């Protein structure tokens, strides 16, 4: 895991364009300069050594003939298999790194090499002969890649703060993006960012920088939207195989590997599978944020799993006082505002991992988006049941949902009527004298809801994960975002993900012999949560914040104050 920088056209760059993200790579630093028709070219790197800890892994790295150079952030988990394939084709390797595998894959397969990579990555390759750059971001956007334009000059970086060290930089807020964020809460899902002239390469995109920048998509999850005909048992076995292999690949490391453990189904399944894979006597380090006495506390499940699986379990205890104290530090690392206090529970988990010298952490991020883990996603089940005339299932679903959230059922029915039966919907409006209040989002099928969350909600969560882990020079690996597993889950029928009011059905079934029944039978969803309502009330009282100000606006204003925007 690393920090990268690449630019064309900028002169007399400060070393801080890369050193400002030394936290992303404390183990090595590289800087190379080239010439081009558009001006100076700079390629820089900060290294967090994970695979091949020797200086052989330092970047920027080049091919033997010095034509192609790369600055790369991420991990290609299946690099050993690709390396073997390249060796059989006659290629020789000088290092044990996945970086060299990346370069020689590009040398042999060109841009098609991307489809061979199973991993998380953001990188820029410079062709010093043709004077062309090639920039890429991984399938789901696990690793960040921003770019900044100043006239015909362009720079790429891992974090927005790096651009602030370029001469001529002016902090200007993108008012349209800011308005969008304040209304919807998202700021990581579109090309434009909250900063003017700063953009991002979106997940699954590639960019060629020649005379100008040309961006195209190299991967689209929607291409895998099928309804796979497969029996329940075969689906369970395939899921289990892919899940186990995703974890096996993510254990490849020359530094200690542990896991984030929340007590929920996702993280406990990862840890349980990890125990199945590892030798019985081998230490498995887990790190958890807990809140004794609060309704979001999951200590009971964490302690039970630790006891049954013989884990080296470590717990931390975040407080609202510490959150307030470190708020500006968290905002500095995040670069952008965030939506809730739960981000601090994750921050504390990575901080604790650093204290115990565990560099790589497995985490459960990405499971909810494909496995229908968010309660709001299930509104789409109405359309799926209506389309296939499963009226009994529809009634059972409504009965179950009524127990969860009556307002949610009301909204689901109204949304469906609004888009499927507008006449009936208008009649209801008149009947109620227009006094109906609900969020007018488009009604989506379950699969559409998955795509929506991959494109929107997940992008913010991945940014939180990346910046929180990198703040402490830790690497976070996400087995549920192994592209093979995601594509398989997306292709499954809805009933293999949600059945008889049971969410994440296939995960629960697949883990029956591995995870604990007490956890698999859980119906609540918490995750790395904090006592947010209690914390927010205390923050309001101690900072004299008006009652009608929500947390999102508070964080946004704090971020504005810290950034000193020239146009605010």
Secondary structure as the mmCIF struct_conf table of DSSP 4:
data_model
#
loop_
_struct_conf.conf_type_id
_struct_conf.id
_struct_conf.beg_label_comp_id
_struct_conf.beg_label_asym_id
_struct_conf.beg_label_seq_id
_struct_conf.end_label_comp_id
_struct_conf.end_label_asym_id
_struct_conf.end_label_seq_id
STRN STRN1 UNK A 2 UNK A 8
BEND BEND1 UNK A 9 UNK A 9
BEND BEND2 UNK A 12 UNK A 12
TURN_TY1_P TURN_TY1_P1 UNK A 15 UNK A 15
HELX_RH_AL_P HELX_RH_AL_P1 UNK A 16 UNK A 19
TURN_TY1_P TURN_TY1_P2 UNK A 20 UNK A 21
HELX_RH_3T_P HELX_RH_3T_P1 UNK A 22 UNK A 24
STRN STRN2 UNK A 26 UNK A 26
TURN_TY1_P TURN_TY1_P3 UNK A 27 UNK A 27
STRN STRN3 UNK A 28 UNK A 34
TURN_TY1_P TURN_TY1_P4 UNK A 37 UNK A 38
BEND BEND3 UNK A 39 UNK A 39
STRN STRN4 UNK A 41 UNK A 47
BEND BEND4 UNK A 51 UNK A 52
BEND BEND5 UNK A 54 UNK A 54
HELX_RH_3T_P HELX_RH_3T_P2 UNK A 55 UNK A 57
BEND BEND6 UNK A 59 UNK A 60
STRN STRN5 UNK A 61 UNK A 62
TURN_TY1_P TURN_TY1_P5 UNK A 64 UNK A 65
BEND BEND7 UNK A 66 UNK A 66
STRN STRN6 UNK A 68 UNK A 76
TURN_TY1_P TURN_TY1_P6 UNK A 77 UNK A 78
HELX_RH_AL_P HELX_RH_AL_P2 UNK A 79 UNK A 88
TURN_TY1_P TURN_TY1_P7 UNK A 89 UNK A 90
BEND BEND8 UNK A 94 UNK A 96
HELX_RH_AL_P HELX_RH_AL_P3 UNK A 98 UNK A 109
HELX_RH_3T_P HELX_RH_3T_P3 UNK A 110 UNK A 116
STRN STRN7 UNK A 119 UNK A 127
TURN_TY1_P TURN_TY1_P8 UNK A 128 UNK A 131
STRN STRN8 UNK A 132 UNK A 137
TURN_TY1_P TURN_TY1_P9 UNK A 139 UNK A 140
BEND BEND9 UNK A 143 UNK A 143
STRN STRN9 UNK A 146 UNK A 150
TURN_TY1_P TURN_TY1_P10 UNK A 151 UNK A 152
STRN STRN10 UNK A 153 UNK A 157
BEND BEND10 UNK A 158 UNK A 159
HELX_RH_3T_P HELX_RH_3T_P4 UNK A 160 UNK A 165
BEND BEND11 UNK A 166 UNK A 166
TURN_TY1_P TURN_TY1_P11 UNK A 167 UNK A 168
STRN STRN11 UNK A 173 UNK A 173
HELX_RH_AL_P HELX_RH_AL_P4 UNK A 175 UNK A 184
BEND BEND12 UNK A 188 UNK A 191
STRN STRN12 UNK A 192 UNK A 192
BEND BEND13 UNK A 194 UNK A 194
STRN STRN13 UNK A 195 UNK A 195
TURN_TY1_P TURN_TY1_P12 UNK A 196 UNK A 197
STRN STRN14 UNK A 198 UNK A 200
HELX_LH_PP_P HELX_LH_PP_P1 UNK A 201 UNK A 202
TURN_TY1_P TURN_TY1_P13 UNK A 203 UNK A 204
STRN STRN15 UNK A 205 UNK A 209
BEND BEND14 UNK A 210 UNK A 212
STRN STRN16 UNK A 213 UNK A 217
BEND BEND15 UNK A 218 UNK A 218
HELX_RH_3T_P HELX_RH_3T_P5 UNK A 221 UNK A 224
HELX_RH_AL_P HELX_RH_AL_P5 UNK A 232 UNK A 249
TURN_TY1_P TURN_TY1_P14 UNK A 250 UNK A 251
BEND BEND16 UNK A 254 UNK A 255
STRN STRN17 UNK A 257 UNK A 260
BEND BEND17 UNK A 263 UNK A 264
HELX_RH_AL_P HELX_RH_AL_P6 UNK A 265 UNK A 277
BEND BEND18 UNK A 278 UNK A 278
TURN_TY1_P TURN_TY1_P15 UNK A 280 UNK A 281
BEND BEND19 UNK A 282 UNK A 282
STRN STRN18 UNK A 285 UNK A 289
TURN_TY1_P TURN_TY1_P16 UNK A 292 UNK A 293
BEND BEND20 UNK A 294 UNK A 294
TURN_TY1_P TURN_TY1_P17 UNK A 295 UNK A 296
HELX_RH_AL_P HELX_RH_AL_P7 UNK A 299 UNK A 309
TURN_TY1_P TURN_TY1_P18 UNK A 310 UNK A 310
STRN STRN19 UNK A 312 UNK A 316
HELX_RH_AL_P HELX_RH_AL_P8 UNK A 320 UNK A 334
BEND BEND21 UNK A 335 UNK A 336
BEND BEND22 UNK A 339 UNK A 339
TURN_TY1_P TURN_TY1_P19 UNK A 341 UNK A 341
HELX_RH_AL_P HELX_RH_AL_P9 UNK A 342 UNK A 355
TURN_TY1_P TURN_TY1_P20 UNK A 356 UNK A 357
STRN STRN20 UNK A 360 UNK A 362
TURN_TY1_P TURN_TY1_P21 UNK A 365 UNK A 366
HELX_RH_AL_P HELX_RH_AL_P10 UNK A 367 UNK A 371
TURN_TY1_P TURN_TY1_P22 UNK A 372 UNK A 372
BEND BEND23 UNK A 374 UNK A 374
HELX_RH_3T_P HELX_RH_3T_P6 UNK A 375 UNK A 380
HELX_RH_AL_P HELX_RH_AL_P11 UNK A 381 UNK A 387
TURN_TY1_P TURN_TY1_P23 UNK A 388 UNK A 389
HELX_RH_AL_P HELX_RH_AL_P12 UNK A 391 UNK A 404
HELX_RH_AL_P HELX_RH_AL_P13 UNK A 406 UNK A 420
HELX_RH_AL_P HELX_RH_AL_P14 UNK A 422 UNK A 431
TURN_TY1_P TURN_TY1_P24 UNK A 432 UNK A 434
HELX_LH_PP_P HELX_LH_PP_P2 UNK A 441 UNK A 443
HELX_RH_AL_P HELX_RH_AL_P15 UNK A 446 UNK A 455
TURN_TY1_P TURN_TY1_P25 UNK A 456 UNK A 456
HELX_RH_AL_P HELX_RH_AL_P16 UNK A 457 UNK A 471
TURN_TY1_P TURN_TY1_P26 UNK A 472 UNK A 473
STRN STRN21 UNK A 475 UNK A 477
HELX_RH_3T_P HELX_RH_3T_P7 UNK A 479 UNK A 481
HELX_RH_AL_P HELX_RH_AL_P17 UNK A 483 UNK A 491
BEND BEND24 UNK A 492 UNK A 492
HELX_RH_3T_P HELX_RH_3T_P8 UNK A 494 UNK A 496
TURN_TY1_P TURN_TY1_P27 UNK A 497 UNK A 497
BEND BEND25 UNK A 498 UNK A 498
STRN STRN22 UNK A 499 UNK A 499
TURN_TY1_P TURN_TY1_P28 UNK A 500 UNK A 501
STRN STRN23 UNK A 502 UNK A 502
TURN_TY1_P TURN_TY1_P29 UNK A 503 UNK A 504
HELX_RH_AL_P HELX_RH_AL_P18 UNK A 505 UNK A 510
TURN_TY1_P TURN_TY1_P30 UNK A 511 UNK A 514
BEND BEND26 UNK A 515 UNK A 515
HELX_RH_AL_P HELX_RH_AL_P19 UNK A 517 UNK A 520
TURN_TY1_P TURN_TY1_P31 UNK A 521 UNK A 521
BEND BEND27 UNK A 527 UNK A 528
HELX_RH_AL_P HELX_RH_AL_P20 UNK A 532 UNK A 543
TURN_TY1_P TURN_TY1_P32 UNK A 544 UNK A 544
TURN_TY1_P TURN_TY1_P33 UNK A 547 UNK A 548
HELX_RH_AL_P HELX_RH_AL_P21 UNK A 551 UNK A 563
TURN_TY1_P TURN_TY1_P34 UNK A 564 UNK A 564
TURN_TY1_P TURN_TY1_P35 UNK A 566 UNK A 567
#
